[in-house]
Amino acid sequence: MKKLVQSLFILLFIATSAIAQERTITGTVTDDSDGRPLPGVTIRLKGAKGGTQSAADGRFTLKVPSGVNALEFSYLGYVSQSKNIGTSNVVNIALESDSKALTEVVVTGYGTTKKKDFTGSAATIKGDDLKDRPVQSFVQGMTGQAAGVSIIQPNGLLNNPPVIRVRGVSSISLSSFPLVIVDGIPFPTTDASANSTTNNPLGDINPNDIESIDILKDAASTALYGSRAAAGVLVITTKKGKKGDARVGYDGWFGVNNAVRLPELLNAQQYMDVKNAALKNAVALNPNVVPASQRDANGNGFLPSYNADGSLVDTKWYDEVYRTAYSQNHSVTVSGGTDKTTYYMSGGLSDQNGFLKKNTFKRYSGRVNLTHQATDWLKLNLNMNYNNSLNESPNSGSAPGAAFNSSGLGRIVVAIAPNVAPRNPDGSYNMTVNSVGNGANLVPSNWAHPTVLIDKDKNSSETNRFLANLGADFKLAEGLNFRTNYSWDRSNVENVRFLNPFQGDGVTPGGRATNQNTRRNNWNWINTLQYNKSFDGVHNLNVTVGSDVQKTRAENWGSTRDKLGDPTFFDQFQGTYVSNIPSGNSIDQVSFEAYLASVSYNYNGKYFISGNFRRDGNSGLAAGRKWGNFGGGSVGWSISQEDFFKNSSLGNTVNNLRLRASFGKVGNGNVGAYNEYTTYSPAIYGATPFAWYYNKAGNKDLTWETSTQTDIGINLGLWNDRLTLEADYFYKNINNLILDVPQAPSKGIPEDLIAGGSILANVGSMYNKGFEFGIGGLPVKTDKFSWKVNLNFTFLKNKVTELDPTVKQLIGTTGGLESASITKVGEPIGSIYAVRTKGVNPENGRRIFINAAGREVQYLHQGGVNAWTYLDGTVAPSVAGDAQVIGGTLPKWYGGFNNTFTYGNFDLNLMFTFSGGNYIYNGSRAGLLDQRFWNNSTEILKAWTTPGQSTNIPRTVYSDNVSNGSSFAISDNVEKGDFLRLQTATLGYKLPKTLVSRAGINSLRLYASVNNAFLITNYSGVDPEISTNGNSTLSSGVERNTIPQGRAFTFGLSIGL
Amino acid sequence: MKIFHIKTYKLKIVTVAILTIPLIGSLSSCKKDFLVAEPELTLPEGEAFANPTRILAQVNGLYFSIKSGAFLGGRYLIYNDIRAEEFSNRTSNGVTGLTVYQGTNVASDTYIARLWSQGYITINRVNLFLKGMADHPGVVTQAVNDNYVAEAKFLRALSYFSLIQIFAKPYLLDNGASRGMPLRLLPESNLQNNGLKSSSVAAIYAQILKDLNEAETGLPNTQGDALTNTTRAHKNTAIALKTRVYLAMGKYDKVIEEGNKLVTQTAPFITVDAARVGHALQANIVNVFAAPYTTSESILSFPFADTNIPNTQNQLGYYFNVGNGNLEYSLNITGAGIYADPSWTATDARKTGLTATSSFSGRTYTYPTKFKGISPFLDAAPVIRYAEVLLNLAEAEALNPGGNLVRSRALLDAVRKRSDPTYDFGVLATSAELLAAILKERRIEFLTEGMRYNDLARRVAPIPSFGAGSVSIPVTDPRYTFPIPLQETNTNPEVNNM
């Protein structure tokens, strides 16, 4: 009926303008994304009355009077477009799907809100912005796209869990990873792998299936998730079908990946020269530094080996470990729908190879999303997703905690002697007992042979995940809806590891196989009753009440089998081994229960007020303290909707001006299971008697960690949103911090033997405050050329304001060995903790340290009692315990700068990311300058040799692991982390429709993309965004023995049928 | 038309109501205990003393704790051996004792912190156990109760003694007046009591002796079979440890008093009380270090099994053995190392049976084979052997004013001639000559058994460290003792006060 009236009006217009007609224009309207014809598009004459609608095949015919130079095309869900007609009588146009239409909706807690009615702070990223990229998880593609959200890839290992921080670090001991909701269900985010490979559960989601990601940042937005929202919320919505005939799409890409910024190492000759000189220096101080048998008549211990052709053996170990890797990704979607039913189906295959040899990631995924309007009062929806992800990797030493693994390839590859060959002349591995063969060297190199580790070890982690979501909406009365939504996430992870009996960690056990299985069952059931009503057209009210229940149970079991029956035959768990030991057995269960209510009201789209409340229970907290109350509120004022503003001169330029403020209190539920219980663990004493031993101190007072957040923001739109600005001030105060309070080791509290045991308790507080800005604009927009720009910028300050009164400071360790991080009151969390240094004494080449009293102390390795002396030569105490806070590791500013250019059928996207104001502890440099038998970076060539020489590298003394920071962290290895990176650059070309339509294709786009194109930084390590300790908050900003990042070139195409 | 609408609404409401019933039903099924999740694989403290089986399991748990590879099951022994002149480091590996070897270990070394923590965790487990036993009377008989309490006190004494030796100055330096370590006797399982000053060395020794004396009273004469007699404490175990403690205090008369409870006045030296476990030297020392590790010479040693391994890089065999071991340290066969000492003859069973050589990468290494088992390294970790009691007694007889030098010499000969029957020490007329011979004998006899540093420290002798250079480390040097770990000073700054 509506359409009929519309058509009648149009006919009427055409009739009235018929008199002035001069020529007839014809053309076709298509969808820009897939080239399909668009029916029912309204076409109007610009500057005159009259128009038409496109027919079912997208074609239209329109008589245009003289004086009209342009046509205007508009269609719901697409960007309205004006097109100059020039002299041509054929006007074809492709309408762009309205990204704004999408971004105008914010998916919040338990429903959606129009952005113009939204008074919280959230950022939305479209799925389309993620799919061209060679990423394993969609999170990688989000980098730099949203203000206030920092995303770091810890290293170049495939499918490594990223480090995401929404408005800074939200907790000290609990996870600071935001809550991730996929189609309604909280999704796991921690590494599912039990071995050296990494397995990020978020990698199970096919990025092509994602419609949008909403990042809820302030308390008013997150409070609906109350208990678990302290670190922000990522709401992932998958695609739904659209009404119409089936649309088929194919997206595929092919990529090439390489390691970048590898440290420059000594070649064989340099290695021998440097090490022999160091050896002589050391022997002069202590003849026992290496046994006499490890030196020749000239005092050399590092001697050349020669190839069969007489050339010097000079091995580039990088080539043994790294490679040029190729990847491919394919995704097919079929979607469509009728008035009642829509469907979206997809299948995906990703087969990716990392630049680290044997590092692979494979994902097979299938999805069906259905919606069905069963009756006028019942709507059903069903999402089902099955996927299989297989991650494989040798031990890179780059997973958190693995930095000092003796089989970590990131470490071996730089430290192994370059003057020994990887293989013997007969092609066999050059190896000896658990290390690479010595060649002619008299001092042995004790690094495991990396090629053997790569060839013979196996590490994999495979996830099979079924994700189902079944929901129903009941329309009880006008404006009153009941929604129930049950989600089920069932996953099985199989972790497989085999350590070969020839080299590495498998030598001691004589070959070792460890299999471990995780079965995880996670369900979430949400019921909400919503009342949505507009009174008199000006009073808009929305009330929601509901309940939310979730239960997660994980059962892990596994076994380690040692000592292979036939060491050269078996390489799998199922082989025959001598011993079998249970390992990786555990059961974890947590449940959440919540009741919620929220009210929002606005008057005529001008004045907004909302409030919400939530009561939450968490099984991980102590009895009697499991429940917490959370809530928030917000107000907003759309000044631009006021008549006085509309009528003012400013009103012509400023189409949107809104002020908003919010305040709320949320909690952190990532506390895990069983914390209240003090327990005994089972064991066996020797071969027979069973034992119980006290192994965990619980806390019967443990309750919610809460944070309050204040947000004040402004939204500005100029020239009909051609330029938009969103700015927020935020202040996030975390109280009642759940801290793993370290206990005096002498108390004998169990668990962590390094830190001497700890107990979870609610102590301490911390804040994050800052500003964030998002500026979007369309500086140039013509028919042929447009430039879209988006800049976001965040300033952030973190400070710990209170810890347990008995705990002065928390020391963070890297790989359980290096204590380079500290958290103490008055400093940002996870600051660098190192002994200050002051260059090298030009007189004797010794490193000068600054002790706790501020005095200069120099170090002479192998110096015995005279190892530590003041500059006047008198004996000084060791400075090893004199570490001081050097600087914060959290970037003080960061952001992204995204540019999209289109010219005709070409499009070019340039995405820059930048960050700075932080320090990095470059622990890898300590290893690269270590004076044991390890190879060094070429920086060692600057080492002090002659009195008076001014340099920052101390005199080399063989076995010196102190002067350059291996023994304890030193400030000489602290560097600034500022950088600017061209994160991605993508050039696309859409083939002309006339060309592709002959093949029956609606659209075809080709593109080429480069990821991590360049990096501008003064940081000397492999990458300023490295995070050796992964998601750790207490030891962030450390690079230690980690493999680098890669640079990827991708070539892809998208086809719409 | 309107009526129709009402009907649909009614229908809808009915439908929804029907649908909602099961929903509400399952919601309320969540009930109260929906949020209760109790651990299923660990035992809540309230149930730990519920029956005799669990209490016995806790006693076993105390042994399990003290024999952790981080403590007396591995690393403690290793650190004591590699500090002096007997070994040569092969791998330069920072996590396998390199800084201990080089005399450069610092408060921030996490592996020293691990040793300290494991010692104190054992002490706290004992403290909790003693409190639990007091709080749950009558679950076991009084006699069994006394046995268990005595075993716990014995293990506490052994833990304190092991720690005080390496983290504080020797008792004899100033008769225990120097800073010792925190004396923790209260059970700890909450956030209180982090701060505690150190007690003096003398105060720690006093507690060790108190525990050992009470243990001697409460322990059974025998634990039953050979395996249990070797792996759990009985009366002789407490007495044997007392000879070691009194020797470290220079109280030679007390060493003799305790030693006489275990050793006959003249050869053959065997235990005297027939009601208790009998101890004697084995004819061939090699058998002491072979499965099943339960000879009568082993007064106490800690067992390992496939399901109870010392864990990675803690295993004695991993440090000192070739094969599946990694030979982190090989014997220093030149210079000051005992291996090169002429008194350790090539025909000595301890050389022929307990050392070996191996060549790889073109080099030959000599190494001790007391722990020759390959992965998973199930050789028992020795704590006290009868040979030590004999040498403790020999040293006390030599040094005690009016001591029996003849018995001293006879005890020394007993140990030596067991392995090298034809060796003759010659004339050892003075107590100083006897002492020198006994100390050297201990280096040979107890190599890799964790005695070397203790034997230097209790004599206030400098450490002739091979790894730290040719200069030896005098007792006044800060390097002489391990620094108290940073983790302790961080949470308990008072630890350096007394």
Chai-1 contact restraints between the chains, C-beta under 6 A:
chainA,res_idxA,chainB,res_idxB,connection_type,confidence,min_distance_angstrom,max_distance_angstrom,comment,restraint_id
A,N286,B,G469,contact,1.0,0.0,6.0,A-B,restraint_1
A,N288,B,F466,contact,1.0,0.0,6.0,A-B,restraint_2
A,P291,B,S88,contact,1.0,0.0,6.0,A-B,restraint_3
A,W377,B,K12,contact,1.0,0.0,6.0,A-B,restraint_4
A,T432,B,F360,contact,1.0,0.0,6.0,A-B,restraint_5
A,T432,B,S361,contact,1.0,0.0,6.0,A-B,restraint_6
A,V433,B,F360,contact,1.0,0.0,6.0,A-B,restraint_7
A,N438,B,S361,contact,1.0,0.0,6.0,A-B,restraint_8
A,P444,B,S361,contact,1.0,0.0,6.0,A-B,restraint_9
A,N446,B,T91,contact,1.0,0.0,6.0,A-B,restraint_10
A,F474,B,V16,contact,1.0,0.0,6.0,A-B,restraint_11
A,T508,B,N324,contact,1.0,0.0,6.0,A-B,restraint_12
A,T508,B,S375,contact,1.0,0.0,6.0,A-B,restraint_13
A,P509,B,S375,contact,1.0,0.0,6.0,A-B,restraint_14
A,G510,B,N324,contact,1.0,0.0,6.0,A-B,restraint_15
A,G510,B,S375,contact,1.0,0.0,6.0,A-B,restraint_16
A,V549,B,C30,contact,1.0,0.0,6.0,A-B,restraint_17
A,S579,B,D306,contact,1.0,0.0,6.0,A-B,restraint_18
A,I581,B,T307,contact,1.0,0.0,6.0,A-B,restraint_19
A,I587,B,E40,contact,1.0,0.0,6.0,A-B,restraint_20
A,I587,B,L41,contact,1.0,0.0,6.0,A-B,restraint_21
A,Q589,B,A37,contact,1.0,0.0,6.0,A-B,restraint_22
A,S591,B,F34,contact,1.0,0.0,6.0,A-B,restraint_23
A,S591,B,L35,contact,1.0,0.0,6.0,A-B,restraint_24
A,E593,B,F34,contact,1.0,0.0,6.0,A-B,restraint_25
A,E593,B,L35,contact,1.0,0.0,6.0,A-B,restraint_26
A,G617,B,L35,contact,1.0,0.0,6.0,A-B,restraint_27
A,S619,B,L35,contact,1.0,0.0,6.0,A-B,restraint_28
A,S619,B,A37,contact,1.0,0.0,6.0,A-B,restraint_29
A,K626,B,L35,contact,1.0,0.0,6.0,A-B,restraint_30
A,A673,B,A37,contact,1.0,0.0,6.0,A-B,restraint_31
A,Y674,B,P39,contact,1.0,0.0,6.0,A-B,restraint_32
A,Y677,B,P39,contact,1.0,0.0,6.0,A-B,restraint_33
A,Y677,B,P44,contact,1.0,0.0,6.0,A-B,restraint_34
A,T678,B,E45,contact,1.0,0.0,6.0,A-B,restraint_35
A,T678,B,S189,contact,1.0,0.0,6.0,A-B,restraint_36
A,T679,B,P39,contact,1.0,0.0,6.0,A-B,restraint_37
A,T679,B,T42,contact,1.0,0.0,6.0,A-B,restraint_38
A,T679,B,L43,contact,1.0,0.0,6.0,A-B,restraint_39
A,T679,B,P44,contact,1.0,0.0,6.0,A-B,restraint_40
A,Y680,B,L43,contact,1.0,0.0,6.0,A-B,restraint_41
A,Y680,B,A48,contact,1.0,0.0,6.0,A-B,restraint_42
A,S681,B,T42,contact,1.0,0.0,6.0,A-B,restraint_43
A,A683,B,F64,contact,1.0,0.0,6.0,A-B,restraint_44
A,I684,B,T307,contact,1.0,0.0,6.0,A-B,restraint_45
A,I684,B,N308,contact,1.0,0.0,6.0,A-B,restraint_46
A,Y685,B,N60,contact,1.0,0.0,6.0,A-B,restraint_47
A,Y685,B,Y63,contact,1.0,0.0,6.0,A-B,restraint_48
A,Y685,B,F64,contact,1.0,0.0,6.0,A-B,restraint_49
A,G686,B,P303,contact,1.0,0.0,6.0,A-B,restraint_50
A,G686,B,A305,contact,1.0,0.0,6.0,A-B,restraint_51
A,G686,B,N308,contact,1.0,0.0,6.0,A-B,restraint_52
A,A687,B,A305,contact,1.0,0.0,6.0,A-B,restraint_53
A,P689,B,N60,contact,1.0,0.0,6.0,A-B,restraint_54
A,F690,B,A57,contact,1.0,0.0,6.0,A-B,restraint_55
A,A691,B,A57,contact,1.0,0.0,6.0,A-B,restraint_56
A,A691,B,N60,contact,1.0,0.0,6.0,A-B,restraint_57
A,A691,B,G61,contact,1.0,0.0,6.0,A-B,restraint_58
A,A691,B,F64,contact,1.0,0.0,6.0,A-B,restraint_59
A,W692,B,L43,contact,1.0,0.0,6.0,A-B,restraint_60
A,W692,B,A57,contact,1.0,0.0,6.0,A-B,restraint_61
A,W692,B,Q58,contact,1.0,0.0,6.0,A-B,restraint_62
A,W692,B,G61,contact,1.0,0.0,6.0,A-B,restraint_63
A,Y693,B,G61,contact,1.0,0.0,6.0,A-B,restraint_64
A,Y693,B,F64,contact,1.0,0.0,6.0,A-B,restraint_65
A,Y693,B,S65,contact,1.0,0.0,6.0,A-B,restraint_66
A,Y694,B,R125,contact,1.0,0.0,6.0,A-B,restraint_67
A,Y694,B,L128,contact,1.0,0.0,6.0,A-B,restraint_68
A,A697,B,S189,contact,1.0,0.0,6.0,A-B,restraint_69
A,P742,B,T491,contact,1.0,0.0,6.0,A-B,restraint_70
A,A744,B,N194,contact,1.0,0.0,6.0,A-B,restraint_71
A,A744,B,T491,contact,1.0,0.0,6.0,A-B,restraint_72
A,A744,B,N492,contact,1.0,0.0,6.0,A-B,restraint_73
A,P745,B,W116,contact,1.0,0.0,6.0,A-B,restraint_74
A,P745,B,S117,contact,1.0,0.0,6.0,A-B,restraint_75
A,P745,B,Y120,contact,1.0,0.0,6.0,A-B,restraint_76
A,P745,B,Q487,contact,1.0,0.0,6.0,A-B,restraint_77
A,P745,B,E488,contact,1.0,0.0,6.0,A-B,restraint_78
A,S746,B,Y120,contact,1.0,0.0,6.0,A-B,restraint_79
A,S746,B,P182,contact,1.0,0.0,6.0,A-B,restraint_80
A,S746,B,R184,contact,1.0,0.0,6.0,A-B,restraint_81
A,S746,B,E488,contact,1.0,0.0,6.0,A-B,restraint_82
A,K747,B,E188,contact,1.0,0.0,6.0,A-B,restraint_83
A,G748,B,Y120,contact,1.0,0.0,6.0,A-B,restraint_84
A,G748,B,I121,contact,1.0,0.0,6.0,A-B,restraint_85
A,G748,B,I123,contact,1.0,0.0,6.0,A-B,restraint_86
A,G748,B,N124,contact,1.0,0.0,6.0,A-B,restraint_87
A,G748,B,E188,contact,1.0,0.0,6.0,A-B,restraint_88
A,P750,B,I121,contact,1.0,0.0,6.0,A-B,restraint_89
A,L753,B,R114,contact,1.0,0.0,6.0,A-B,restraint_90
A,L753,B,S117,contact,1.0,0.0,6.0,A-B,restraint_91
A,I754,B,T110,contact,1.0,0.0,6.0,A-B,restraint_92
A,I754,B,A113,contact,1.0,0.0,6.0,A-B,restraint_93
A,A755,B,Q487,contact,1.0,0.0,6.0,A-B,restraint_94
A,G756,B,S117,contact,1.0,0.0,6.0,A-B,restraint_95
A,G756,B,Q487,contact,1.0,0.0,6.0,A-B,restraint_96
A,I759,B,L191,contact,1.0,0.0,6.0,A-B,restraint_97
A,A761,B,L191,contact,1.0,0.0,6.0,A-B,restraint_98
A,T806,B,N194,contact,1.0,0.0,6.0,A-B,restraint_99
A,L817,B,T110,contact,1.0,0.0,6.0,A-B,restraint_100
A,S819,B,S108,contact,1.0,0.0,6.0,A-B,restraint_101
A,Q862,B,G469,contact,1.0,0.0,6.0,A-B,restraint_102
A,G864,B,G469,contact,1.0,0.0,6.0,A-B,restraint_103
A,G864,B,V471,contact,1.0,0.0,6.0,A-B,restraint_104
A,A880,B,V106,contact,1.0,0.0,6.0,A-B,restraint_105
A,A880,B,S108,contact,1.0,0.0,6.0,A-B,restraint_106
A,G881,B,A107,contact,1.0,0.0,6.0,A-B,restraint_107
A,R932,B,S92,contact,1.0,0.0,6.0,A-B,restraint_108
A,F968,B,S108,contact,1.0,0.0,6.0,A-B,restraint_109
